[in-house]
Amino acid sequence: MPQTRAVRFHQFGPPSDVARFEAIELGDPGPGEVVVRMERAPIHPADLNRLEGRYGENPDLPAVGGIEGFGRIEALGDGVGDLAPGMAVALARVTGTWSERVRVPADRLVPLPPNLDPDLAATLVINPSTAWRMLHDFVSLAPNDWVLLNAANSAVGRAVIRIARCQGWRPLAIVRRPELIPELLDLGASEVLLDDDGLRAALPAVTQGAPVHLALNAVGGASALRLANGLAPGGTLVTYGAMGRRPLELPNGLVIFKDLRIRGFWLSRWFRQSTSDQRDSMFQELIQMATNGILRADVATSFPLSEPSAALTAAAKDRRSGKVVFRMTPGSTGII
Ligand SMILES: NC(=O)c1ccc[n+]([C@@H]2O[C@H](COP(=O)([O-])OP(=O)(O)OC[C@H]3O[C@@H](n4cnc5c(N)ncnc54)[C@H](OP(=O)(O)O)[C@@H]3O)[C@@H](O)[C@H]2O)c1
């Protein structure tokens, strides 16, 4: 039985303690399956939550980490004739991408142009899809509408800025660190404000009284309340992350008198409920934006798979710009 090497955890706990680089069974591709030789796989906040046992759905143990990545097809099972060895692919709707090789159903592959930057290819599915869906599925935005978002320096936030700008909307980015302001303006944010008590007074001056219909919240607590206060009556607050680890606390009056829509987004749920046509059409849009240079890779640093503890420590570090990414060993066969 072919094996490969992967970053796996046998118990939940602090990610850098529980992750181990070890041999795992790979198996041969069965009907409808392919083996992908992985090149890059990012570490997301959701990955850290999975290792901690604090995610929406905890995996059976032992489990290999990683929920997206990029690689090239290496071996094909029966019935996948439209694919070919060497094709560049991203992996969507999978777990276990922190591995030198993965064996997956062929319908989990997103075929990519051959020369896409590997870091961008490895980070094209989860955060850009989340940004795309939140910008399109909750509110019908008109040209020049403002979109308010906190944690704007996150990978999702950066994708929201880039996609919103490209679609003719105005991203109003909220950050907790002033040093990020020039960088996010450069990236395409129409305005960048600090996530503090001055936000409420600063917002109307920026929007010049234009109603804000959509706010995207990845922090919670006081930051979410600041977004809610910035919304127009009937506006929609979409919560998709909880980086501040504080609950949503919204005054009754905001809901009664402003009739705000309080919504949630979870990409896993969207993936489950969507059709393959809906997924394909979104991936085509994202690939087009990646090819045109609208979406970019923001990678802070990378580590080999053999250094999971260092990689996970770096990924859990505060005030980082860009993703920590596993790069699979160049030149290694990966099969042992
Ligand atoms: N619901 C879904 O389907 C879905 C999909 C994708 C992502 N997410 C969630 O979206 C969030 C962002 O993910 P990502 O991959 O884009 O993250 P990321 O690139 O790793 O960035 C993390 C962001 O969180 C900010 N942050 C960290 N701790 C914070 C705190 N205590 N208070 C305020 N901000 C804090 C950081 O701010 P600095 O830049 O100032 O350090 C940074 O901007 C996460 O909660 C993730 O789980 C949800």
The ligand as an SDF file (V2000), in Angstrom:
LIG
                    3D

 48 52  0  0  0  0  0  0  0  0999 V2000
  -17.2820   31.5350    7.5830 N   0  0  0  0  0  0  0  0  0  0  0  0
  -16.4890   31.1220    6.6010 C   0  0  0  0  0  0  0  0  0  0  0  0
  -16.8860   30.3740    5.6980 O   0  0  0  0  0  0  0  0  0  0  0  0
  -15.0740   31.5950    6.5930 C   0  0  0  0  0  0  0  0  0  0  0  0
  -14.2540   31.3850    5.4720 C   0  0  0  0  0  0  0  0  0  0  0  0
  -12.9460   31.9030    5.5040 C   0  0  0  0  0  0  0  0  0  0  0  0
  -12.4940   32.5550    6.6380 C   0  0  0  0  0  0  0  0  0  0  0  0
  -13.3370   32.6810    7.7070 N   0  0  0  0  0  0  0  0  0  0  0  0
  -12.9290   33.3950    8.9200 C   0  0  0  0  0  0  0  0  0  0  0  0
  -12.5450   34.6950    8.5510 O   0  0  0  0  0  0  0  0  0  0  0  0
  -11.6030   35.1740    9.4700 C   0  0  0  0  0  0  0  0  0  0  0  0
  -10.3900   35.6710    8.6930 C   0  0  0  0  0  0  0  0  0  0  0  0
   -9.7930   34.5460    8.0540 O   0  0  0  0  0  0  0  0  0  0  0  0
   -8.4850   34.7500    7.1720 P   0  0  0  0  0  0  0  0  0  0  0  0
   -8.0160   33.4380    6.7000 O   0  0  0  0  0  0  0  0  0  0  0  0
   -8.7640   35.8060    6.1890 O   0  0  0  0  0  0  0  0  0  0  0  0
   -7.5100   35.3250    8.3070 O   0  0  0  0  0  0  0  0  0  0  0  0
   -5.9950   35.7920    8.2650 P   0  0  0  0  0  0  0  0  0  0  0  0
   -5.5920   36.1200    6.8890 O   0  0  0  0  0  0  0  0  0  0  0  0
   -5.2160   34.7800    9.0170 O   0  0  0  0  0  0  0  0  0  0  0  0
   -6.0280   37.1560    9.0970 O   0  0  0  0  0  0  0  0  0  0  0  0
   -6.5000   37.2100   10.3980 C   0  0  0  0  0  0  0  0  0  0  0  0
   -7.0640   38.5960   10.6450 C   0  0  0  0  0  0  0  0  0  0  0  0
   -7.6750   38.6650   11.9200 O   0  0  0  0  0  0  0  0  0  0  0  0
   -7.2980   39.8530   12.5590 C   0  0  0  0  0  0  0  0  0  0  0  0
   -7.3190   39.6080   13.9950 N   0  0  0  0  0  0  0  0  0  0  0  0
   -6.6700   38.6430   14.6630 C   0  0  0  0  0  0  0  0  0  0  0  0
   -6.9560   38.7060   15.9810 N   0  0  0  0  0  0  0  0  0  0  0  0
   -7.7990   39.7630   16.1270 C   0  0  0  0  0  0  0  0  0  0  0  0
   -8.4230   40.3540   17.2380 C   0  0  0  0  0  0  0  0  0  0  0  0
   -8.2580   39.8780   18.4710 N   0  0  0  0  0  0  0  0  0  0  0  0
   -9.1990   41.4340   17.0320 N   0  0  0  0  0  0  0  0  0  0  0  0
   -9.3710   41.9150   15.7880 C   0  0  0  0  0  0  0  0  0  0  0  0
   -8.7940   41.3940   14.6740 N   0  0  0  0  0  0  0  0  0  0  0  0
   -8.0150   40.3190   14.8490 C   0  0  0  0  0  0  0  0  0  0  0  0
   -5.9110   40.1530   12.0430 C   0  0  0  0  0  0  0  0  0  0  0  0
   -5.6700   41.5300   12.1880 O   0  0  0  0  0  0  0  0  0  0  0  0
   -4.2000   42.1710   11.9440 P   0  0  0  0  0  0  0  0  0  0  0  0
   -4.0290   42.1890   10.4660 O   0  0  0  0  0  0  0  0  0  0  0  0
   -4.2930   43.5120   12.5560 O   0  0  0  0  0  0  0  0  0  0  0  0
   -3.2240   41.2700   12.6300 O   0  0  0  0  0  0  0  0  0  0  0  0
   -6.0280   39.7100   10.5900 C   0  0  0  0  0  0  0  0  0  0  0  0
   -6.5210   40.7500    9.7940 O   0  0  0  0  0  0  0  0  0  0  0  0
  -11.2980   34.0280   10.4200 C   0  0  0  0  0  0  0  0  0  0  0  0
  -12.0970   34.1540   11.5670 O   0  0  0  0  0  0  0  0  0  0  0  0
  -11.7200   32.8140    9.6260 C   0  0  0  0  0  0  0  0  0  0  0  0
  -12.0520   31.7130   10.4280 O   0  0  0  0  0  0  0  0  0  0  0  0
  -14.5980   32.2270    7.6990 C   0  0  0  0  0  0  0  0  0  0  0  0
  1  2  1  0
  2  3  2  0
  2  4  1  0
  4  5  1  0
  4 48  2  0
  5  6  2  0
  6  7  1  0
  7  8  2  0
  8  9  1  0
  8 48  1  0
  9 10  1  0
  9 46  1  0
 10 11  1  0
 11 12  1  0
 11 44  1  0
 12 13  1  0
 13 14  1  0
 14 15  2  0
 14 16  1  0
 14 17  1  0
 17 18  1  0
 18 19  2  0
 18 20  1  0
 18 21  1  0
 21 22  1  0
 22 23  1  0
 23 24  1  0
 23 42  1  0
 24 25  1  0
 25 26  1  0
 25 36  1  0
 26 27  1  0
 26 35  1  0
 27 28  2  0
 28 29  1  0
 29 30  1  0
 29 35  2  0
 30 31  1  0
 30 32  2  0
 32 33  1  0
 33 34  2  0
 34 35  1  0
 36 37  1  0
 36 42  1  0
 37 38  1  0
 38 39  2  0
 38 40  1  0
 38 41  1  0
 42 43  1  0
 44 45  1  0
 44 46  1  0
 46 47  1  0
M  CHG  2   8   1  16  -1
M  END
$$$$
